[in-house]
Amino acid sequence: MTQASPYILVDGSSYLFRAYYVPYLQALSTKDGHPTGAITGVLNMLNSLKKDYPGGKVVVVFDAKGKTFRNDLYPEYKANRPPMPDDLRCQIEPLHNIIRAMGLPMLVIEGVEADDVIGTLAQQATEQGLETVISTGDKDMAQLVTEHVTLINTMTNTTQDVDGVIEKFGVRPDQIIDYLALMGDKVDNIPGVEKCGPKTAVKWLTEHETLDNVIANADKVKGKIGENLRSALEQLPLSYELATIKLDVELPQNLKDIEATDADTDALRELYTKFELRRLLADLNKSSGDAEQSSDSKATNKKASATTAATEEDDEPAFEDIDAEYDIVYSKESFSQWLTKLEAAESFAFDTETTNVNYMQAELVGLSFAIEAGKAAYVPLSHDYIDAPEQLDRDWVLAQLKPILESKTILKIGQNLKYDANVLSRYDIILQGVGFDTMLESYCFNSVATRHNMDALAEKYLGYKTVHFEDIAGKGAKQLTFNQIEIDKAGHYAAEDADITLRLHNALWPKLSKSENQLSVFKDIELPLMPVLSRMEQTGVLIDSDLLAEQSHFIATRLDELEIQAHNIAGKSFNLSSPKQLQTILFEEQGIPVIKKTPKGAPSTAEEVLQELALDYPLPKLILEHRGLSKLKSTYTDKLPLMVDANSGRVHTSYHQAVTATGRLSSTDPNLQNIPIRSEEGRKIRQAFIASEGFKILAIDYSQIELRIMAHLSNDKGLLTAFAEGRDIHQATAAEIFGIELDQVTSDHRRSAKAINFGLIYGMSAFGLAKQLHIPRNQAQEYMNKYFERYPGVLEYMESTRELAKEQGYVETLFGRRLFLPEINARNGMRRQAAERAAINAPMQGTAADIIKKAMIDVDAWLQNGADKRIKMTMQVHDELIFEIPEDILTETTDKLVAIMDNAVELNVPLISEAGVGDNWQQAH
């Protein structure tokens, strides 16, 4: 641009809606439940723009309430749009007030849209010889781009000039209106040419240049799309007018007269306090000299971008303002100096750099260390690009480091150290003295505040944007592996990893230590579990690839059969995997009633919808079976054999401790937690998990653990007595609810009672229970009443837990794991009710997760200290542990493992685990 200080025209409405739908921003609210996520997102975007364009003249534009001139042209314009959500609507006035208090000019003009106001201002700027940047996420704005008008999308940190528009859309900015008119817009309900997508629109405009020329040559377009074009000829001029941004809106002021004013700091302070925008309040106080300066103030970071939308936290980031000094170690002398520092340190941050995220295939490329914040080193070991400088011998370096890395007294600080431990084990180093893991510290502090990767944590708790891997390695198919990256770039990235990890620990540890319960979850559950999971991952599981190949063939045949049946019912061929085609077949051609719509207003074909329709219609039932089998084939029967490690001959999953909100483990590559077991084909997958020759598979599963936990938490006499006497809890519930004797309870009675037992302790409503049992709602309510009459302590516990959650914003497991519920006081009824259900559900699921983790720690301790070394713990799935046991010690080993699991924790009711044995996992059930 020729002008250093352009006009920045901000499409406030675009960012308001986009910020509202950002998941982690949706969770933000004040303590009394007023949502603040959209406010936070827009304000962070504005502040970022002010930093990126320090001399820029910012004008913020919002849509006005009510209809616009486009509704007069076409009453159906935007008629399909759902009303604005209440929890977004209530954020508009506070946001407007804050922007005014910031001193930024803000325009809201009735009868037109924000696009039209921005277009008019951009036109005025161009006429006055001024450069303009339009900050928006709206594709329609591309029609405004010229040599003097540029778009910036702060959500994606991308800009568009004339060439950028051509690159993205395939047409010039002056053709964008024609392009939009041809395609139409279902969201705004602008009619276009049916079935005309971007490729067709670009093709026509490339060939004919303008919409008028396309219309003039419509009779030459062949095929169905030609018929559609000719059918749309009458409405295309209207579509063009609706898509055109006005450039002559009558404004109260000319652009040159619109000026910012001084910020009203008192008003801002009041608003930031009222809406609990603590970070903005701290920045305001700091800039106005009202706050004490301390080492806890947030450091400025030149790499911060406009995409940052940090969430609010009780404490400000504690990021010391230290200039980083990063060493790249090439010589033995320099390495020896660092080695001496590491040997003398009580603790240090540590990270590995490798060639692969798969720990079984990763080759070590380099190591980084940090002992104090701001000072870190990277030791390159095997960068092998052309002209790479000479590096220290990897074997020599690891031999020097082995005593330190295996020391139990020198504590290591890391981010996801389980991965590093797995990599080091391939080089005969057993990582010990793991004192702190920032991923787990963050997770135990607040599992839902943010994602727990280092980049997200640095932004959340340090206000710092790290160098991302893609920044130095590139993206996609051309992405380099770490050994191919120039050491200067790689060294800064790697050293920063160690430095930021240390700083994160310094910021997170005081927060975590404030609560003895949260600290205990970290020290007594999550950290000790890490080496247990590492050993399980390295052990892996044995699979029968031939059996899976047979099953893949069977599923492929069945999929073909289902496709033929579906086509016969529909009376035509169609793609069973296409939601759009399925919508047409089911709801237009078959006449099946629409029971739910997507957010965009289209009939939903989601699984829960098809499940309900499958009760009455054959085609949805076939589609469901086809979907299930397709997923089974692609995810397991086809994929598992490809995942067998060439060296071990086994499949090695990755267990994740910091993913689920409740503390349950998850796993990937493969996902062992989601193997379907309700269908026969799904159960056959488990047949492929086999034991080595001379071994058996032993599966030990906790029996009704969540009901037992409810009995303990609620202290309900009926539940306590039933479990103490060893009665079948589902049979007892069935007898009570259906008014029959125990010996009259059928399998159907018991199945219904089981649904009631589990459904109600998870906060299921009468409507939900009626839907699950396929009974009238009043009958479901009667069942609920009888249930709570029998188990009044459960109802009392549920009500008290719900109230406690509303009061403090979280619930806890039996062992102190804190489960935050950001939307427990939300104004949106559906979100609030979901949070209330979670308040009841989470302590049970979380406690069950804690118990199985404690059991794993106890089992591993026995395996490491005296047990037969041939015994292997291979998998954890929900409430179940799976082992490979030598046949000659099967009986005594089973008894011992069952005893350990039964005594993992002490509840007010017996903790019972049940064991099964077989040649494969399915047989062991």
Residue, then its C-alpha position, 0 to 999 in steps of 0.5 A: m500500500t502507498q499509505a502507511s495508515p489506511y482506513i480499516l473498515v471492520d465488518g462487526s456483524s460478520y465477526l460477531f457471528r463467527a466468534y459466537y460459533v467458535p467452540y471454546l469461546q462459546a463456553l465463556s460467560t460471567k459467573d451469573g451466566h451472561p455469555t461473553g464469548a462473542i464479545t471476547g472474540v470481537l474485542n480481541m480481533l479489534n485489539s489485534l487490528k489496532k496492533d497490526y495497523p498502529g496508525g490505521k483509522v478504524v471504523v466498526v460497522f454493524d447490521a441494524k435491526g429490521k428489514t433492509f431494502r433487499n427485503d422490499l426487492y424480494p420478500e423471501y430474502k434471508a427468509n430461511r435464516p433462523p432467528m438470532p440465538d438469545d445468548l448471542r442477541c444479549q451480547i450485542e448491546p454490551l459489545h456496542n457500549i464497549i466499542r463506543a467507550m474505546g473511542l472507535p467510530m461505530l456505524v449502524i445504519e437502518g435499511v441497509e446491511a453492514d456490507d453496504v455501509i462498508g462499500t460506501l465508505a470504501q468508495q469514498a476513500t478511493e475517491q479521496g485517494l485513500e487506501t482501505v483495508i476491509s476486515t471481514g469474513d464475508k465472501d461477498m466483500a470480494q466485489l469491493v477489492t481494487e488496487h486501493v481496497t484489500l480484504i483481511n480475514t483476521m479469523t484465518n489471518t489471510t489477505q486478499d488483493v486483486d490477485g488473491v480474489i482471482e486465485k481464490f474464486g477464479v474470477r476478477p473482483d469486477q466479476i464477483i457479483d455476476y459469480l454470486a448471482l449465477m450461484g445464488d445463496k441458499v443461506d440468504n435465499i438468493p435465487g440463482v441457477e439450480k445446480c450451478g456451483p463455483k466451477t460452472a460459474v467460473k467456466w461461464l464467466t471465463e467464456h462469456e466475461t459477464l452475466d449479461n453475456v451468459i444470459a445472451n448465450a444461454d440457448k447454447v448451453k447444453g444438458k440439464i445445466g443449460e435447462n436450469l440456466r434458461s429456467a433462471l433467466e427471469q430471476l437472474p437480474l434480481s439475483y444480481e441486484l440482491a448480491t450487489i453491495k451499495l456504494d451510495v448509502e446516505l451516511p450521517q458523516n462523510l468518511k473524512d469527518i469520521e474520527a476516533t475519540d479518546a477512550d473513556t477509561d472509566a466506562l471501559r473499566e466498569l464494562y470490563t468489570k461487569f462482564e468479567l473481561r479480566r484480561l482486557l481489564a488488566d491491560l487497561n489498568k496497566s496502560s493507564g498506570d493503575a496496576e502494580q507492575s510485576s514479573d507476572s505481567k504479560a510479555t509483548n510478543k511480536k508474533a501475536s496475530a489477529t487470530t488470537a482470541a484468548t479466553e478469560e482466566d482468574d489469573e493473568p499469564a505469568f510470562e516473564d519479559i525475558d529476551a530469549e537466548y537460544d544456543i545451537v550446540y555443535s561442539k563437544e566443548s559446548f555440549s559438555q558445558w550444558l551437560t554440567k549444568l544439567e547434572a547440577a540442576e534440580s530440574f530441567a525442561f526437555d524435548t525430543e525432535t524426531t522424524n515421525v509422530n508415530y513413536m514406533q517409527a520415529e528416529l531421533v533428530g535432536l534434543s533441546f533443554a532449558i534450565e531457566a526461562g529464556k535460556a535454552a539449547y538445541v543439540p542437532l544430531s541427524h539433520d541430513y539435508i544437503d550441506a547440513p553442518e557437521q553434528l555431534d555423534r548421536d550415540w555419543v550424545l545419548a551415552q553422555l545423557k543416559p545417566i541424567l535421563e535415567s536419574k530419579t533425582i534430577l526431575k524432568i519437565g516436559q510437554n507430553l513426555k510419554y512420547d519422548a519416553n517411547v522414543l528414548s526407549r528405542y535407544d535403550i534409555i528408560l526415562q525416569g525422574v519425570g516430575f512434571d508434564t505441562m499437558l497434564e498440569s493444564y488438564c488437571f487444572n481445567s480440562v475444558a479451558t483449552r486444548h492441551n497442546m503446547d501452542a494452545l497452552a502458550e497462548k492461553y497461559l502465557g499470552y504468547k504465540t509460538v513458532h508452529f511446526e508448519d511455519i518451518a516445515g511447510k504444509g501438505a505433501k511437500q512438508l519436510t520432516f525434521n531432519q530435512i529442516e535447516i538447523d538454524k530454523a529447527g534450532h530456534y523452534a526446538a529450543e523454544d519448545a523447551d523454553i516455553t515448556l519450562r515457562l508453562h510449568n512455572a505458570l501452571w504449577p502455582k495454579l494447580s497447587k492452590s487445590e489439594n484435590q487437583l494436585s492429588v489427581f496430578k501427582d497420584i493418578e495422571l503422572p504415575l499413569m504415564p509410564v504405565l501407558s508407555r509400557m502398554e503402548q510399546t507392548g502393543v497387541l497381536i492381531d490376526s490379519d487373515l481373519l480381518a481380510e476375510q471379514s473385509h471381503f464379507i463386509a464388501t459383499r454385504l455392502d453391495e447387497l445393501e446398495i442394490q436393496a436401497h436402489n430397488i426401494a428408491g427406484k433409482s441408483f444413488n450414492l448412499s453416502s451422499p447426504k444431499q442425495l439421501q435428502t432428496i430420496l427420503f424426504e422428497e421422493q419417498g415422502i418420509p416426514v422430516i423430523k429434524k433440520t440442519p442449522k441451514g434448514a435442510p432435512s437432517t440425515a444424522e444417525e439419530v434421525l435415521q434411527e428413529l425413521a428406521l423404526d417405521y421405514p425400510l430405507p433408513k434402516l438399510i442406510l444405517e446398516h450400510r453406514g455402520l459396515s462402511k465405517l467398520k471396514s474402513t476403520y478396522t478390517d481394512k486399516l488394522p492390518l496396515m498398522v502392524d509394525a514391521n519390527s514388532g509384528r504388533v499394532h501399537t495404539s496411542y493412549h491420550q490422557a488429556v482429551t476427554a473432559t471427564g478423565r477417561l482415556s482415549s486412543t488413536d491409531p487405532n481407536l480401541q475405545n470405539i470398536p462397536i460391539r452391538s452388532e455381530e460384525g463389530r464383535k467379530i473385530r475383537q476376534a482378531f485381537i489374539a494371544s501369542e502361542g502359549f498365551k491366553i487373552l484375559a479380560i477383566d471388567y468392572s461390573q456395574i461400576e457407575l451404579r456402584i459409584m452412584a450408590h456410594l455418592s448418594n448413600d441411598k439405602g436401597l442401592l447400598t443394600a442391594f449391592a451389599e447383598g449381591r443382588d442383581i440391581h437391574q432385576a430388583t429395579a424391574a420388580e419394583i417398577f413393574g410391580i412383580e416378584l423377582d422370579q417373574v422378571t423377564s429378560d425384557h423387564r430387566r433390559s428396560a430396568k437397565a435402561i432406567n437405571f443408567g438413564l436416570i442416573y445420567g439425568m435423562s428426562a421422561f421424554g428421553l426415557a420414553k423415546q428409548l423404551h418406545i413408550p408413552r411419555n406419561q408411562a415413562q414419567e410413572y417409571m421415573n416416579k417409582y424409581f425415585e420412590r425406591y431410591p430417594g437418595v439418588l434423587e436427593y444427590m442429583e438435586s444437590t449436585r445440580e445446585l452445587a454445580k450452579e453455585q461453584g461452576y464445577v463438580e468433582t469426582l470422588f478423588g478430587r478431579r474437578l470437572f468444570l461446567p462453563e454453561i451451567n448458568a447459561r441463558n440458552g435453555m438447551r445448553r444449560q440443561a445439557a450442563e445440568r445433565a453433565a453435572i450429574n453424569a460427570p462425577m460418576q464417569g470421572t470417578a469410574a475413570d479414576i478407579i480404572k486408572k488407579a487399578m492400572i497403576d496398582v497392576d503395573a506396580w505388581l507387574q514391575n515388582g516381582a510378577d512373572k515378566r511374561i505377563k503383559m497388560t496390553m489394552q485398556v478399554h472403558d472399564e476393562l483391562i486386557f492382558e496376555i497371560p502364559e497358559d501355565i500360570l493362568t489361574e493364579t495370575t487371574d486370581k491375583l489381577v482380579a484381587i488387585m482390581d477389586n481392591a484398587v479403591e474402597l467404596n461403601v459397596p463392594l467393587i467387583s471385577e469379572a474375568g474372562v479367558g479366551d484365545n482372542w478378545q471376543q472369547a474372553h467376554 
